Amino acid sequence: MAGEPFVDRLVRRIEELENPLCVGIDPVLGRIPAHIREEAARRHGQNERGAAAALYLFGAAVVDAVAPLVPAVKLQSAFFEAYGGAGVEAFWQLVLYARQKGLLVIADAKRGDIGSTAAAYADAFLGHEAPVSAWADPDRYADALTVNPYLGSDALEPFVKRAAALGRGLFVLVKTSNPGAAELQDQVLLSGETLALQAAKLVDALGAKHVGRSGFSAVGAVVGATYPEDLARLRAWLPHTFFLVPGYGAQGAGAAEVAGAFLPGGRGALVVAARSIIYAFSSEHAGPEEFRASVAAAARSAALDLRAAARRAT
Ligand SMILES: O=c1ccn([C@@H]2O[C@H](COP(=O)(O)O)[C@@H](O)[C@H]2O)c(=O)[nH]1
């Protein structure tokens, strides 16, 4: 059963908290506070299971620190997959934990493949269709998933269909935040448009039938804050598309760069910050209280900055 669409739940939570910040959980074992690593090693040993436990305990501590403040977290699958089956299990345990704490959870796994395989990725991250859904736990899935548009519309459709059927969301890569993004995404095609604009048009077309009460569709776009001119241009082209905006904080973008992501009234964007929040503590020897306080303070400060940026949107 669909339930309320992800994007509508997201918009409501952002408005309730007056906060468009999404905390990214990208756990690197070597950067996790020593007390968490030691606890994980005591429980499971210094092995992949212990490493995965450390990622989970760290992620859960981040969730505890930010759950009252932010609408959503984004879990970067790569950092968990790095520890094999135990890491993948830790990823899903953390999805569940964050959802239980009232957060919306975005799985950042950037999936994309031919239709039949895309459907299997949708099964994995968003949930199964009936009758197989009877075998699965409906609460264990992510609320939304990042996907890659490179294979074209037939490869995205299984994700869109599943997101719409189950009340989940998608964020399609349109203009990424990394330094090499322009190499392919800014290429001008025979149509005279850039690849990024073609991806944006695909997002708009795929989402058109799935616009929720908030006025936004189930098919969102990833647009980096590190290319503020493109961000503002894409924002104007896609009034019904919700943006997931990485690049703020550790990658150098600030409130001025992010401002173009918002529609008039300050709606339409969720800004991601991972390293600048989750590693805000002073050293790996930070104790539990210093860890919690510094992560919460960094999230609060980013929230104020982004709230002001959203309010300035015209
Ligand atoms: O274009 C993109 C798409 C995804 N990301 C992801 O967002 C976070 C950003 O982390 P920071 O520490 O805030 O830089 C990370 O998980 C990336 O994989 C992105 O940065 N850019």
The ligand as a Gaussian input file, in Angstrom:
#p B3LYP/6-31G(d) Opt

LIG

0 1
 O       26.726000      14.818000      -6.678000
 C       26.828000      14.214000      -5.600000
 C       26.047000      13.121000      -5.296000
 C       26.197000      12.545000      -4.064000
 N       27.076000      13.015000      -3.157000
 C       27.147000      12.338000      -1.841000
 O       26.764000      13.272000      -0.814000
 C       27.614000      13.138000       0.315000
 C       28.357000      14.428000       0.538000
 O       29.223000      14.338000       1.636000
 P       29.998000      15.612000       2.251000
 O       30.842000      15.031000       3.320000
 O       28.965000      16.560000       2.773000
 O       30.817000      16.206000       1.163000
 C       28.486000      11.913000       0.044000
 O       27.828000      10.777000       0.548000
 C       28.524000      11.818000      -1.464000
 O       28.703000      10.498000      -1.923000
 C       27.845000      14.095000      -3.463000
 O       28.673000      14.564000      -2.661000
 N       27.692000      14.679000      -4.685000

